[in-house]
Amino acid sequence: MRLLFDQNLSPKLVELLRDVFPGSSHLALEGLDRAPDAEIFEYARERGYTIVTKDADFHELSRKPGAAPKVIWLGLGNCATRRIEELMRERLEEITVMDDAPKARILRLLP
């Protein structure tokens, strides 16, 4: 599974989680840091990324009919990047199950 981290998350997560999510990226690294959500959504869909965000907007986009990228919606407020890394590692099994489920579109991760 390749993740695409939203602008509201640190680009450091790409390196911190490289061992479990190789090939992941961040919007800033893809030149999409100022792109509208719909463009990001399409970019992720075309390239097989799962979007990781704290933003509810991608949740709304994922509910529209048609092919869509999967979304991991983090239910964390302001916190350290290390806490996000920990949550992703703690919930790796759930993330993998979601990735393997063809009809799954969104996974809400709460601490």
C-alpha positions as CSV (number, residue, x, y, z in Angstrom):
1,M,0.0,0.0,0.0
2,R,1.3,3.4,-1.0
3,L,0.1,6.4,1.1
4,L,-0.2,10.0,0.0
5,F,0.0,12.2,3.1
6,D,-2.2,15.4,3.0
7,Q,-0.8,18.9,3.5
8,N,-2.0,18.9,7.1
9,L,0.5,16.2,8.0
10,S,4.3,16.3,8.1
11,P,6.3,15.2,5.1
12,K,8.5,13.5,7.7
13,L,5.9,10.7,7.9
14,V,7.0,9.4,4.5
15,E,10.4,8.5,5.9
16,L,9.2,7.5,9.3
17,L,6.8,4.9,7.9
18,R,8.9,3.8,4.8
19,D,9.5,0.4,6.3
20,V,5.7,-0.4,6.4
21,F,4.5,1.8,3.6
22,P,7.2,1.9,0.9
23,G,6.6,4.1,-2.1
24,S,4.5,6.6,-0.1
25,S,4.7,10.3,-0.7
26,H,3.4,13.7,0.5
27,L,1.5,16.3,-1.4
28,A,4.4,18.7,-1.2
29,L,6.8,16.2,-2.7
30,E,4.3,15.6,-5.6
31,G,3.9,19.4,-6.2
32,L,0.3,19.3,-5.1
33,D,0.6,21.4,-1.9
34,R,-1.7,24.0,-3.3
35,A,-4.0,21.8,-5.4
36,P,-7.7,21.6,-4.7
37,D,-9.0,18.5,-3.0
38,A,-10.7,17.2,-6.2
39,E,-7.4,17.3,-8.1
40,I,-5.6,15.5,-5.3
41,F,-8.3,12.9,-5.1
42,E,-8.0,12.2,-8.9
43,Y,-4.2,12.1,-8.7
44,A,-4.3,9.5,-5.9
45,R,-6.9,7.5,-7.8
46,E,-4.9,7.4,-11.0
47,R,-1.6,6.4,-9.2
48,G,-3.0,3.9,-6.7
49,Y,-2.4,6.0,-3.5
50,T,-4.4,5.8,-0.3
51,I,-4.9,9.3,1.0
52,V,-4.0,10.0,4.7
53,T,-5.6,13.1,6.1
54,K,-7.1,14.8,9.1
55,D,-9.5,16.6,6.8
56,A,-13.2,15.6,6.5
57,D,-13.3,16.9,2.9
58,F,-11.7,13.7,1.5
59,H,-14.3,11.6,3.4
60,E,-17.0,13.5,1.5
61,L,-15.3,13.0,-1.9
62,S,-14.9,9.3,-1.2
63,R,-18.7,8.9,-0.8
64,K,-19.4,9.9,-4.4
65,P,-20.2,7.1,-6.8
66,G,-17.5,5.7,-9.0
67,A,-13.9,4.6,-8.6
68,A,-12.2,6.4,-5.8
69,P,-8.9,6.2,-3.9
70,K,-9.1,4.8,-0.3
71,V,-8.9,7.3,2.5
72,I,-7.4,7.0,6.0
73,W,-9.0,9.7,8.1
74,L,-7.1,10.4,11.2
75,G,-9.1,11.5,14.2
76,L,-6.3,13.3,16.0
77,G,-6.2,16.9,16.9
78,N,-2.9,18.8,17.1
79,C,-0.3,16.3,18.0
80,A,3.3,15.4,17.4
81,T,4.3,13.7,14.1
82,R,5.6,10.8,16.2
83,R,2.0,10.3,17.6
84,I,0.7,9.9,14.1
85,E,3.4,7.5,13.3
86,E,2.6,5.5,16.4
87,L,-1.1,5.4,15.5
88,M,-0.4,4.2,12.0
89,R,1.8,1.4,13.3
90,E,-0.6,0.4,16.1
91,R,-3.4,0.1,13.6
92,L,-1.4,-1.5,10.8
93,E,-3.6,-4.6,10.8
94,E,-6.8,-2.5,10.3
95,I,-5.1,-0.5,7.5
96,T,-4.1,-3.7,5.7
97,V,-7.6,-5.2,6.0
98,M,-9.1,-2.0,4.5
99,D,-6.6,-2.1,1.7
100,D,-7.5,-5.7,0.9
101,A,-11.2,-5.1,0.9
102,P,-12.2,-4.1,-2.6
103,K,-15.4,-2.2,-1.5
104,A,-13.8,-0.3,1.4
105,R,-13.2,3.3,0.8
106,I,-12.5,5.0,4.1
107,L,-11.0,4.0,7.4
108,R,-11.5,6.3,10.4
109,L,-8.6,6.0,12.9
110,L,-9.3,7.3,16.4
111,P,-6.7,7.2,19.2
